[in-house]
Amino acid sequence: MEKQHKKNAARLGAYTTLLGSVCMLTGAAIMISSGTDMDLALYNGTIADYLRESLVNQYMLIVNLSLWILGVILLGIGATMMALLSEQNSILAQLVRYNYWIAIPLVVTAYMAWLAVVVRLASSASPEAAAIAEGIGWFAVRADWLATVLVLGTGPALIAAAGRGIWVPKWLRVWSLITLFAGLLTTVAQYAGGLTTYGFLIIPIGMGWMIAAAITLFRQKTQ
């Protein structure tokens, strides 16, 4: 029964992590194709232009953010299943849960705030709307990046440490150290203004780790 329980956890973790990763990447592709970038608008002080562009591309951005909300929830489920598979290292498994149970509510809140800017403020051309959007937008993107560090930076490192000797292979543990370093770069970038350059490295590195972890879980459930 215990073996079947672990197989079920591995299967659920694999599917939710992979599907969550697809949602996140698809959402990012839609955002890029829309040509709107709130990070860049806040950095350049062009939030009024962002609002005008958001109104034109509103439906694309709604789909983008909706996919991200679904994606991070699925990634949170996947991480919880990975922690369950690592119960032998109970302290580290609990830290994995703690990490993601902070990150997922935070980032969902950030995306809802972002949606408020896109849906409720983009239709107004007033200076007041731009000022409000700048404040809400600042919170949304900073909370998003903080959660990104937790989901794709510290999260993989904790998962790999908890799963060491149980289900996480050495190459995935080494990769998790790279995600941790990328998370450090992103943290520095939030203060140094590098979120659109080196701070963005965590996205391909961390998402790649998640997909690799899902593949590892698929192999785990067949053993």
Buried (B, 14 or more C-beta within 10 A) or exposed (E): EEEEEBBEBBBBBBBBBBBBBBBBBBBBEBBEEBEBBBBEBBBEEBBBBBBBBBBEBBEBBBBBBBBBBBBBBBBBBBBBBBBBBBBEBEEBBBBBBEBBBBBBBBBBBBBEBBBBBBBEBBEBEEEEBBEBBBEBBBBBBBBBBBBBBBBBBBBBBBBBBBBBEBBBBEEBBEBBEBBBBBBBBBBEBBEEEBBEEBBBBBBEBBBBBBBBBBBBBBEBBEE
